[in-house]
Structures are given as structure tokens and as C-alpha cells.
Amino acid sequence: MSSPVWMLFESGNSVEVVLTAYLGQAAQTRPIDAYLTLDCDRAFSRAALRGAEAAYTWARSTNPDLLSHVVSYDLLGLPNDRSVTGESGGLAFAIALAKHLTGIDPGPVAATGEITASPNGGPVGPIRGINAKLEAAAKLLPEGGWVFYPEGNEGEASEAIKLRLAENGLKAHPVGSVEQTLELLL
């Protein structure tokens, strides 16, 4: 069983990203399709698709024979009454799929970052609530775990929380793209 990928929220909460992936049909026109198995706003659904597309594009660059996939995401631990909005979960979606496609398990990962539409490695844009999200990662992950967040938020991340991450033995990295994240992780 693969180590979890955690999505971090501005509220300081986190959920595990659960991925189900299977090969697409031979006649499938898109190389990757992604959807959520729960009701979310349109932006959050777009985050899942962008994350899947960026991870698939990266994986395909390392394995040109990679077949098309259909991916579904679920969020384990999401309270029933909680609505999910925004796009800051895109990086966690990308990591979950990349781990599946490569079969590499680098250990537990927590991530936050909005993936902007681009053919250039999936740029990761800044998000809101960086300190609450990093605090959640510090509480959640065991020693040796990975934390990824947008480099656009590096100036907002408090020195105290970055020190806590380091003291907890976590590998925290500000990143500018999905490609950079996956090169560090996998």
C-alpha cells in the first residue's frame, strides 16, 4: 500500500487524496481524464483535472509509451458538511497520480498549490492561508515526510513554522511547478 498524499486546507485541516486510476479506452480522444467522486465547486474540479494533466504530461515525458488513463479522486476524512472550493488542491492531485503512474513511493506527502493552465510543466501559483496549511502538515506528517507549497508563498511562510517543519524532520520545499515537484519527489 502506498503512503498517503495529504491535501492541506486554509482552515488548518487536511484530507487524504484517494486515487483510483484505470486504463482508458483505445479510442479515447484525451490522454487523461479526471473527475472527483464527490460534489465540489467547479474550481476544485478544475484543480483535479489540471493536477492530473500536469502529472500525466510529466510521466509521459519520462515514459512515452504511457497509455491513456481515467482517474477518479476522493477525499478521505472530509466532513460531510464541509464544502470544498478553490484550486489550491491541484498540487496534491498531481502528486497522487504521479506516484501511481511511476509506482514510486517516496513516503507520506502533504501539498498545497494552485496549478495554472500551461504546457510549461504545470506552474504552481500562490495560495491563501499558507501558515495554517504548513502548521497542519507539521502536525500530520511523520519524520521524513515531504511538504510542498508554492514558492510564491515563501515570503509569507513564517520562520517559526519553517523551523518547526525542519525540527520535525520534514522535507519542506517551495516549488514553482509540478515538474519541479515531481523531480524532487520521484
RAHUBEL-V736592 format. One record per pair of residues at least 12 apart in sequence whose C-alpha atoms are under 7 Angstrom apart, sorted by the first residue. I is the first residue (numbers start at 1). J is the second residue. Records with the same first field share a line. If there is no record, write none. Layout:
# RAHUBEL-V736592
I=J ; J
This chain:
# RAHUBEL-V736592
2=105
3=105 ; 107 ; 108
4=16 ; 108 ; 109
5=17 ; 92 ; 96 ; 108 ; 109 ; 110
6=92 ; 109 ; 110 ; 111
7=89 ; 92 ; 110 ; 111 ; 112
8=110 ; 111 ; 112 ; 133 ; 136
9=133
10=128 ; 129 ; 132 ; 133
11=132
12=132 ; 133 ; 135 ; 136
13=136
14=136
15=75 ; 76 ; 77 ; 78
16=75 ; 76 ; 77
17=73 ; 74 ; 75 ; 76 ; 96
18=73 ; 74 ; 75 ; 76
19=71 ; 72 ; 73 ; 74 ; 96
20=71 ; 72 ; 73
21=69 ; 70 ; 71 ; 72
22=69 ; 70 ; 71
23=67 ; 68 ; 69 ; 70
24=68 ; 69 ; 70
31=68 ; 69
32=53 ; 56 ; 68 ; 69 ; 70
33=69 ; 70 ; 71
34=48 ; 49 ; 52 ; 70 ; 71 ; 72
35=48 ; 49 ; 71 ; 72 ; 73
36=72 ; 73 ; 74
37=72 ; 73 ; 74
38=74
40=83 ; 84 ; 85
41=84 ; 85
43=85 ; 86 ; 87
44=84 ; 85 ; 86 ; 87
47=87 ; 89 ; 90 ; 115
48=90 ; 93
50=90 ; 115 ; 117
51=90 ; 91 ; 93 ; 94 ; 115
52=93 ; 94 ; 97
54=94 ; 121 ; 122 ; 178
55=94 ; 95 ; 97 ; 98
58=179
59=98 ; 101
87=114
88=112 ; 113 ; 114 ; 127
89=112 ; 113 ; 114
90=113 ; 114 ; 115
91=111 ; 112 ; 113 ; 114 ; 115 ; 178
92=111 ; 112
104=186
106=185 ; 186
107=145
108=141 ; 145 ; 146
109=145 ; 146 ; 147
110=137 ; 146 ; 147 ; 148
111=147 ; 148 ; 149
112=148 ; 149
113=125 ; 126 ; 127 ; 149 ; 150
114=126 ; 127
121=177 ; 178 ; 179
122=177 ; 178 ; 179
123=176 ; 177 ; 178
124=150 ; 176 ; 177 ; 178
125=150 ; 152
126=150 ; 152 ; 153
130=153 ; 157
131=157 ; 158
134=161
135=161
138=164 ; 165
143=168 ; 169 ; 170
144=169 ; 170 ; 171
145=170 ; 171
146=170 ; 171 ; 172
147=170 ; 171 ; 172 ; 173
148=172 ; 173 ; 174 ; 175
149=173 ; 174 ; 175
150=174 ; 175 ; 176
151=174 ; 175 ; 176
154=174
